[in-house]
Amino acid sequence: MAKGAHRRADSSAARRRPRLSIEFFLKVSFKIPFECYYPWRVGSLDPPRSRGRHPNAKSVLMGWSNVAVARRNGGGGASASKAGSVKALDRGLSLLECLAASERGMTQSDLAMSVGIPPATTFRLLNTLEQRKFVYQDVERALWFVGQKAFQTGSAFLESRDFVVQSRPYLRALMAQSNETANLAVAQNGEAVILAQVQSREMMRMVVPLGSQSPMHASGLGKALLAAMDDEAVSSILHRHGLPAITGHSITSPEHLRQTLEDIRARGWAYDDEEHALGLRCVAATIHDEFGGPLAAVSISGPKSRIPDEKFPELGQLVCKTAAEITTTIGGRMPIRAQAAARAI
């Protein structure tokens, strides 16, 4: 054999030797699976740029390390793009939230600035969302709006929600903070109906069976609901039920009731000062639905001895905060007037 041929053979063998020794070392010593010392054969990893030669020891060990880290993180090849996908999803949802908060639409540049992402990325995300009908564009004005699919998704939540169940944690927190009985009620057939209650731990406490009804004009819950209604709805209830005197403290004059409702709207919360039961006081605020209308009301009830006049503002702020939290949780919307009252508190 010629001298040059010997050299070529020796060189070829030398190039193969690291591969065989590394394979043997990894396989025998650590029992590492096939794909770890041939990582470029796994679809998620690129082959080494070795111009047709077998990889050297460094590339093999680096490839094995990458696969091992991916497996520890709970994924195979897909884990390499997992973080990027989550980031893109987060950005897309941020765009949707931003558009949902804007009633008049937003331009692409305004969206990019509001969310804090590059304009090019904003453009790609909006195009993807538009293809899935989560957003749409008014081309003439270059404004983007929330689309049909976003509405359908939100409607699915509204149809499946159970606001009584969702309100219970807030009622428990309200009772713990006030040490008084917390109630949830809705307006039904012109009366306030108790749907849920978390009782105070005090010996003297307000307790009523679920489903109990009370006149709207003579209860904190009822007046909170009336104050969130329009004048036509209030007049309809008064026409049907009148203003009977339940106790000597009950409101019996339409003018007095209308002035009381105006005060409640300006203040943000209502109270019942022994108007339904002697010795009992109640402070209440309205929970709003997705249209900003009155869905329910939440209240604190207790004996007059534990709820003196000077405690009304403190408890009023507490029930307003709770009502706003429940409204947000169930997908409701605080009307502008209620938002202004909450800011004043």
Secondary structure, DSSP 8 states (H G I E B T S, - for coil): --HHHHHHHHHHHHHHHHHHHHHHHIIIII---HHHHSGGGSTTS----STTS---HHHHHHHHHHHHHHHHTT-STTHHHHHHHHHHHHHHHHHHHHHHT-TT-B-HHHHHHHHT--HHHHHHHHHHHHHTTSEEEETTTTEEEE-HHHHHHHHHHHHH--HHHHHHHHHHHHHHHHSSEEEEEEEETTEEEEEEEE--SSSS-----TT-EEEGGGSHHHHHHHHTS-HHHHHHHHHHH----SSTTS---HHHHHHHHHHHHHHS-EEEESSSSTTEEEEEEEEE-TTSSEEEEEEEEEETTTS-GGGHHHHHHHHHHHHHHHHHHTT----HHHHHHHHH-
